[in-house]
């Protein structure tokens, strides 16, 4: 679990994406993959969260799991249970966890969906890599602008000389083409 101190505004639950997210698709471990895929298709979801009788998260089944663990092995979706292909004991985030910590963990451990649970391990939301992109994009743009500004400001005399040489060269090409 992330160790960074939870700061208000940087917590998963403080993100606009969290408040507006639709309820995640859930199913019991004995649900067939066919039933799950039908619901995933109807709701346009990329995963189903597998829960136990107490509605606690015990696994995740993603489109990739279905492709690699069912289709590639030529299993029958109407006879295969979610428990047969689910990723067991997935990483679970708490609503109060730090967004940046989970961004780093998901990137390093190469998973794309992060179930977010309450204090009783009951599913509240699923964050995807796309949610993290929307979080980091404004900061990335600000950093790029700052780097560009610093580079131009620091090297302004070189930009002036280079620009002058480029303008002179273009002007000379034009003049030479008119004269000849």
Secondary structure, 3 states (H helix, E strand, C coil): CCCCCCCCCCEHHHCHHHHHCCCCCEEECCCEHHHHHHHHHHHCCCEEEEECCCCEEEEEEEHHHHHHHHHCCCCCCCCCEHHHHCEECCCEEECCCEHHHHHHHHHHHCCCEEEEECCCCEEEEEEEHHHHHHHHHHHHHHHHHHHHHHHHHHCHHHHHHHHHHHHHHHHHHHHHHHHC
